[in-house]
Amino acid sequence: MNTQIKDAIAPLRETIIQHPLYRRIQHIDDIRLFMQYHVFAVWDFMSLLKSLQSRLTCTTIPWMPTGNAATRFLINEIVTGEESDIAPNGTRTSHFELYLQAMQQAGANTQPILICLQQLQAGVNIKTVLQNTSIPEAARSFMQYTFDLIEQAPVHIQAAVFTFGREDLIPDMFLSMIQDLDNQFPGQIGIFKYYLERHIEVDGDHHSQLGMQMVEELCGTNSLKWLEAAGAVKTALEKRRQLWDGIYQEITASVTI
């Protein structure tokens, strides 16, 4: 059944992998702008991940067996990698915190995402936080879909979007461009390059396989669940394309001014 989803989303997925944004990034300022949008997708990815963990395992006390051991193992394995991966210096860090380090090294503006986190820590509702005017519109729309899923969607749909709509969507050609820019601007985007390498190595291989197993477990032989999953993944990919469009348009506009 996973192959049916792959076939259904293949054309849309290809538009993202071949998006003109990748070739448009030519300077470190373009990288900074990209990161200032993309950091929101990195963050809400973690939120979707933790939503799945809370649905598929027991995260309350007293502990009670929840779901089945196969899905518990799969989601916990992914959480371990995403929430406590290896940093360049050998310490442990989440992929989101690693991304913030990369932004700081590159000189990208981290204030909008940090303000969102501060508001959430102060008890502000996520829907209110997403109305923060410092969030780029394309990033806001992207996150609104994610948090609507977290609030409303059944767990099999969340798992499908996580697996097919979020993993492995940054192509190798983008990494080669970052390598060229890293050579031009040494000491400024090394952490970002490392993040991308880990993303392609871990998320695009091991975690995607675990995710596919998780979707198989949750959808089983229920054809309606597979149809629902495919539809949600298509919407998620369309939101990703719109996010890339927003970054591309701002980079292009900054050059023409």
Secondary structure, DSSP 8 states (H G I E B T S, - for coil): -HHHHHHHHHHHHHHHHT-THHHH--SHHHHHHHHHHHHHHHHHHHHHHHHHHHHHS--SSS----S-HHHHHHHHHHHHHHHSEE-TTS-EE-HHHHHHHHHHHHT---HHHHHHHHHHHTT--HHHHTT-TTS-HHHHHHHHHHHHHHHHS-HHHHHHHHHHTTSS-S-HHHHHHHHHHHHHSTTTSHHHHHHHHHIIIIIIIIIHHHHHHHHHHHHTT-HHHHHHHHHHHHHHHHHHHHHHHHHHHHHHHHHH-
